[in-house]
Amino acid sequence: MDVSRDNDRYYMQYAMTLASKGWGQTGVNPLVGALVVRDGVIIGRGFHRRIGEAHAEVLAITEAGADTRGADLYVNLEPCCTHGYTPPCVDAITRAGIKRVFIAETDPNPAVEGKSIEILRRRNIEVIFLNPSTQPSGLNLWYKKYIMTKTPFVTMKIAFTNDYRISGFEGKYVTSMTSRRYVHALRSRVGAVLVGINTVLADNPFLTDRLIGRHNPARIILDPDLKIPLNANVLAPDARRIVFAKADADQTKTAELQELGIEVVHLDGNRHPTADLLRKIGMLKIGWTLVEGGGETFNNFLQDKTYDELYVFVAPTTAGKGIEVPLASTIIEKEEPEFIGEDRLYHVYRNN
């Protein structure tokens, strides 16, 4: 047994766990965690908390203080070598006298990819690739798409009755509290939640992370004709709020929304191609979007094939009437579910 390598994997897994603490907080920056280890003792820890603040490597080095010379650094993503909100991490690593840097993945950003590794090696710092598991980390799957395409990673969440209806059931919710907690945890990870205006008018949702309490994402409402009531729950000022409307929509209503601090972005008609919509969302510096409804919005993303992953919750109840999303039911019919209490959960990646 290679005890040293087992320890290395443990440290890298720890770095990834630290990185996950930044879910939803880092804007379009990746999730990164870092550890400084000297003589088998962790002397520094850090994770990227939010965009514009110090990176994980710098925080870990700072916590380690004067003991970094000759130490090892474990970081789940290649350190940066560019000037952005903060200076390059490769310079901080060099100044600290770090001897070896363990990296799980290269940064897919073309401005960084492989370049930081070359810089560190030229400075006589050993760089070692180490993934703690046989499966690639999903921490920055969303970031890889955004940094390469400037459009957000799109997760869709659909809750069905057993006869595949998203409406027509009694009560406000079709799924269990356990499933709803799962969804709130998803919300706490993403940059924004997106719904169509019909969902707002029918359900008056909050679209917040109330059950986990970790992070409220931005809310995006597709509302071509600006039908949204100014007192809608989704417009509560506890997160960024964005309304997509036609350019010729009610200018008085537009001004009222803007006075409330709501961003109004223009659409090019009622049936806006989802690919164009995603480009506009990407321009708003949102890297991951959770689409939560309703039927027309779901069908548009499914038909355009502009989603990246799909979560479908199926409750053990029957509606007999209501809105269907037939494409979604077709996608999951050959998939094996896991069970969230009595609900079935299907999780499918589009490119699988």
ROROLUM-382675 format. One record per residue (C-alpha): x, z, y; residue number from 1. Coordinates in Angstrom, 1 decimal. Layout:
// ROROLUM-382675
       X       Z       Y  fiza
       X       Z       Y   NUM
...
END
This chain:
// ROROLUM-382675
       X       Z       Y  fiza
     0.0     0.0     0.0     1
     1.3    -1.0     3.4     2
     0.5     2.2     5.4     3
     2.0     0.8     8.6     4
    -0.3    -2.3     8.5     5
    -3.3    -0.1     7.7     6
    -2.5     2.0    10.8     7
    -2.2    -1.2    12.8     8
    -5.7    -2.3    11.7     9
    -7.1     1.1    12.5    10
    -5.6     0.9    16.1    11
    -7.0    -2.6    16.6    12
   -10.5    -1.6    15.4    13
   -10.3     1.4    17.8    14
    -9.4    -1.0    20.6    15
   -12.5    -3.1    19.7    16
   -14.7     0.0    19.7    17
   -13.4     0.8    23.1    18
   -14.1    -2.8    24.3    19
   -17.7    -2.5    23.2    20
   -18.3     0.3    25.7    21
   -18.3    -2.4    28.4    22
   -21.4    -4.2    27.0    23
   -23.4    -5.7    29.8    24
   -21.1    -4.3    32.6    25
   -18.3    -6.9    32.8    26
   -20.2    -9.8    34.3    27
   -18.5   -13.0    33.1    28
   -15.3   -11.2    32.2    29
   -14.7   -10.6    28.5    30
   -15.0    -7.3    26.6    31
   -11.5    -5.8    26.2    32
   -10.2    -2.5    24.8    33
    -6.6    -1.4    24.6    34
    -4.5     1.4    23.1    35
    -0.9     2.4    23.8    36
     0.7     3.9    20.7    37
     4.1     5.6    20.5    38
     5.6     7.0    17.3    39
     2.2     6.9    15.6    40
     0.4     8.8    18.4    41
    -2.2     7.3    20.7    42
    -1.0     8.1    24.2    43
    -3.2     5.7    26.3    44
    -6.7     4.3    26.0    45
    -8.7     1.9    28.2    46
   -11.5    -0.6    28.3    47
   -12.7    -3.1    30.9    48
   -15.6    -1.3    32.6    49
   -16.9    -3.8    35.1    50
   -15.9    -7.0    36.8    51
   -13.5    -6.4    39.7    52
   -12.1    -3.2    38.3    53
    -8.8    -2.6    36.4    54
    -8.4    -4.3    33.0    55
    -8.2    -2.4    29.7    56
    -4.4    -2.9    29.4    57
    -3.7    -1.4    32.8    58
    -6.0     1.6    32.2    59
    -4.3     2.3    28.9    60
    -0.8     2.0    30.4    61
    -1.8     4.2    33.3    62
    -3.1     6.9    31.0    63
     0.0     6.8    28.9    64
     2.1     7.4    32.0    65
     5.9     7.5    31.7    66
     5.9     7.3    27.9    67
     5.2     3.6    27.6    68
     8.8     2.4    27.3    69
     9.3     1.2    23.7    70
     5.6     1.8    22.8    71
     3.1    -0.6    21.2    72
     0.0    -2.0    22.9    73
    -3.1    -3.0    20.8    74
    -5.6    -5.2    22.6    75
    -8.4    -7.2    21.1    76
    -8.0   -10.2    23.5    77
    -4.8   -11.9    24.8    78
    -3.9   -10.2    28.1    79
    -4.4   -12.3    31.3    80
    -1.6   -14.1    33.2    81
    -3.6   -15.2    36.2    82
    -4.4   -13.7    39.5    83
    -8.2   -13.0    39.8    84
    -9.8    -9.8    41.1    85
    -6.8    -8.0    39.7    86
    -3.1    -8.9    39.1    87
    -1.9   -10.3    35.8    88
    -1.8    -7.8    33.0    89
     1.3    -9.4    31.5    90
     3.2    -8.1    34.6    91
     1.9    -4.6    34.0    92
     2.9    -4.8    30.4    93
     6.4    -5.9    31.3    94
     6.9    -3.2    33.9    95
     5.7    -0.5    31.4    96
     8.5    -1.5    29.0    97
     6.0    -2.1    26.1    98
     8.0    -3.3    23.0    99
     5.2    -4.9    21.0   100
     1.8    -6.3    21.7   101
    -0.8    -6.6    18.9   102
    -3.6    -9.1    19.7   103
    -6.7    -9.9    17.7   104
    -7.6   -13.2    19.5   105
    -6.3   -15.6    22.1   106
    -8.2   -15.9    25.3   107
   -10.2   -19.2    25.2   108
    -9.9   -19.5    29.0   109
    -7.8   -22.7    29.4   110
    -6.0   -21.0    32.3   111
    -4.8   -18.3    29.9   112
    -5.0   -19.5    26.3   113
    -1.6   -19.0    24.7   114
     0.2   -18.9    28.1   115
     0.3   -15.1    28.2   116
     1.8   -14.9    24.7   117
     4.5   -17.3    25.7   118
     5.3   -15.3    28.9   119
     5.5   -12.0    26.9   120
     7.8   -13.6    24.3   121
    10.1   -15.0    26.9   122
    10.4   -11.5    28.3   123
    11.5   -10.3    24.8   124
     8.2    -8.6    24.1   125
     7.1    -9.2    20.5   126
     3.6   -10.5    20.0   127
     1.8   -10.0    16.7   128
    -1.6   -11.4    15.8   129
    -3.8    -8.9    13.9   130
    -7.5    -9.0    13.2   131
    -8.7    -5.8    11.5   132
   -11.3    -7.6     9.3   133
   -11.8   -10.9     7.5   134
   -14.6   -11.7     9.9   135
   -13.9   -12.7    13.5   136
   -15.1   -10.3    16.1   137
   -18.4   -11.1    17.7   138
   -17.6    -9.1    20.9   139
   -16.7   -12.1    23.0   140
   -18.7   -14.9    21.3   141
   -20.8   -15.2    24.5   142
   -17.6   -15.3    26.7   143
   -16.1   -18.1    24.7   144
   -19.1   -20.3    25.4   145
   -19.4   -19.4    29.0   146
   -15.7   -19.9    29.8   147
   -15.6   -23.3    28.1   148
   -18.9   -24.7    29.4   149
   -19.8   -22.6    32.5   150
   -23.3   -22.1    30.9   151
   -24.5   -18.8    29.4   152
   -24.7   -18.0    25.7   153
   -28.4   -18.0    24.9   154
   -30.0   -15.4    22.6   155
   -33.7   -15.8    21.8   156
   -35.8   -12.8    20.7   157
   -39.3   -13.6    19.2   158
   -41.7   -11.0    17.8   159
   -44.3   -12.4    15.4   160
   -47.2   -11.1    13.4   161
   -47.1   -11.9     9.7   162
   -49.0   -15.1    10.4   163
   -46.4   -16.1    13.0   164
   -48.4   -15.4    16.2   165
   -46.8   -14.0    19.3   166
   -50.2   -13.0    20.7   167
   -53.7   -12.2    19.5   168
   -52.9    -8.8    18.1   169
   -54.3    -5.5    19.2   170
   -52.2    -3.3    21.6   171
   -49.3    -4.2    23.8   172
   -46.6    -4.3    21.0   173
   -46.7    -5.9    17.6   174
   -43.4    -4.5    16.2   175
   -42.4    -0.9    15.5   176
   -40.6     1.5    17.8   177
   -37.5     1.0    15.7   178
   -37.6    -2.7    16.4   179
   -38.2    -2.2    20.1   180
   -35.2     0.1    20.3   181
   -33.2    -2.7    18.7   182
   -34.4    -5.1    21.3   183
   -33.5    -2.7    24.1   184
   -30.0    -2.4    22.7   185
   -29.8    -6.2    22.9   186
   -30.9    -6.1    26.5   187
   -28.2    -3.6    27.3   188
   -25.6    -6.1    26.1   189
   -26.6    -9.2    28.0   190
   -26.2   -10.3    31.6   191
   -29.8   -11.3    32.1   192
   -33.2   -11.4    30.4   193
   -35.4   -14.5    31.0   194
   -39.1   -15.0    30.7   195
   -41.7   -17.4    31.9   196
   -44.3   -16.5    34.5   197
   -47.2   -16.5    31.9   198
   -45.5   -13.6    30.2   199
   -45.2   -11.7    33.4   200
   -48.9   -12.3    34.3   201
   -50.1   -11.4    30.8   202
   -47.9    -8.4    29.9   203
   -46.4    -7.2    33.2   204
   -43.2    -6.2    31.4   205
   -40.3    -4.2    32.8   206
   -37.6    -6.0    30.7   207
   -35.4    -3.0    31.1   208
   -33.3    -0.9    28.7   209
   -35.5     2.2    28.7   210
   -35.1     3.2    25.0   211
   -31.2     3.1    24.9   212
   -30.5     3.8    28.6   213
   -27.2     2.0    28.7   214
   -27.6    -0.9    31.1   215
   -30.4    -2.8    32.8   216
   -29.7    -6.6    32.8   217
   -30.7    -9.0    35.6   218
   -34.2   -10.4    35.2   219
   -34.9   -14.1    35.5   220
   -38.4   -15.4    35.9   221
   -39.3   -19.1    35.5   222
   -42.1   -19.4    38.1   223
   -42.4   -22.9    39.4   224
   -45.5   -22.2    41.7   225
   -44.5   -18.6    42.7   226
   -47.5   -17.0    41.1   227
   -45.7   -13.7    40.6   228
   -47.2   -10.6    42.2   229
   -44.9    -8.8    44.6   230
   -45.6    -5.6    42.7   231
   -44.8    -6.9    39.3   232
   -42.8    -4.5    37.1   233
   -40.1    -7.1    36.5   234
   -39.3    -7.1    40.3   235
   -38.4    -3.4    40.4   236
   -35.2    -3.0    42.3   237
   -33.1    -1.4    39.5   238
   -31.2    -4.6    38.7   239
   -30.6    -8.1    40.0   240
   -33.8   -10.2    40.2   241
   -33.9   -14.0    40.1   242
   -36.9   -16.3    40.4   243
   -36.7   -20.0    39.6   244
   -39.4   -21.9    41.6   245
   -40.0   -25.5    42.7   246
   -38.4   -26.5    46.1   247
   -41.9   -27.1    47.6   248
   -43.3   -23.7    46.4   249
   -45.0   -21.4    49.0   250
   -42.5   -20.8    51.7   251
   -44.2   -17.6    52.9   252
   -44.1   -16.2    49.3   253
   -40.4   -17.3    49.1   254
   -39.6   -15.4    52.3   255
   -41.4   -12.3    51.0   256
   -39.5   -12.3    47.8   257
   -36.2   -12.8    49.6   258
   -37.0    -9.8    51.9   259
   -37.3    -7.7    48.8   260
   -33.8    -8.8    47.8   261
   -34.9   -11.2    45.2   262
   -32.9   -14.5    44.7   263
   -35.1   -17.6    44.7   264
   -33.5   -20.6    43.1   265
   -35.0   -24.1    43.2   266
   -36.2   -26.0    40.2   267
   -36.7   -29.7    40.0   268
   -40.3   -29.7    38.8   269
   -42.5   -27.8    36.3   270
   -40.8   -29.0    33.1   271
   -37.2   -28.2    34.0   272
   -34.8   -29.3    31.2   273
   -33.3   -26.1    29.8   274
   -29.8   -27.6    29.9   275
   -30.1   -28.0    33.6   276
   -31.6   -24.5    33.9   277
   -28.7   -23.1    32.0   278
   -26.2   -24.8    34.3   279
   -27.9   -23.2    37.3   280
   -27.8   -19.8    35.6   281
   -24.1   -20.3    34.9   282
   -23.5   -20.9    38.6   283
   -25.1   -17.5    39.2   284
   -22.2   -16.0    37.2   285
   -24.3   -14.9    34.3   286
   -22.6   -15.4    30.9   287
   -25.2   -14.3    28.4   288
   -29.0   -14.6    28.7   289
   -31.7   -13.2    26.4   290
   -34.8   -15.3    26.3   291
   -37.9   -13.1    25.6   292
   -40.9   -15.3    26.2   293
   -43.4   -16.7    26.2   294
   -44.6   -19.4    24.0   295
   -43.9   -22.4    26.3   296
   -40.4   -21.0    27.2   297
   -39.6   -20.4    23.5   298
   -40.7   -23.9    22.5   299
   -38.7   -25.6    25.3   300
   -35.5   -23.9    24.3   301
   -36.1   -24.6    20.6   302
   -37.0   -28.2    21.2   303
   -34.0   -28.8    23.4   304
   -31.8   -26.9    21.0   305
   -30.2   -25.1    23.9   306
   -30.2   -21.6    22.3   307
   -27.2   -20.2    20.4   308
   -28.7   -17.4    18.3   309
   -32.2   -16.4    17.3   310
   -33.6   -13.0    16.5   311
   -37.1   -13.1    14.9   312
   -39.0    -9.8    14.2   313
   -42.0   -10.2    11.9   314
   -44.4    -7.2    11.8   315
   -46.6    -6.5     8.7   316
   -49.8    -7.3    10.5   317
   -52.0   -10.4    10.9   318
   -53.6   -11.7    14.1   319
   -55.6   -14.7    12.9   320
   -55.5   -16.2    16.4   321
   -53.1   -16.4    19.3   322
   -50.0   -18.4    20.4   323
   -47.8   -19.9    17.7   324
   -44.1   -20.9    17.9   325
   -44.0   -23.3    14.9   326
   -40.3   -24.3    15.3   327
   -39.2   -20.7    15.1   328
   -41.1   -20.1    11.9   329
   -39.6   -23.3    10.4   330
   -36.1   -22.2    11.3   331
   -36.4   -18.8     9.5   332
   -38.3   -19.9     6.4   333
   -35.2   -20.3     4.2   334
   -33.4   -17.2     5.7   335
   -33.1   -13.8     4.1   336
   -34.3   -11.0     6.3   337
   -33.1    -7.5     6.8   338
   -35.7    -4.7     7.3   339
   -36.1    -2.7    10.4   340
   -38.5    -0.1     9.2   341
   -41.5    -2.1     8.0   342
   -40.6    -5.1    10.2   343
   -38.6    -8.0     8.9   344
   -35.7    -9.2    11.1   345
   -34.2   -12.7    10.8   346
   -30.9   -13.3    12.7   347
   -29.8   -17.0    12.8   348
   -27.0   -18.8    14.7   349
   -28.0   -22.3    15.6   350
   -24.6   -23.8    14.7   351
   -24.5   -22.2    11.2   352
END
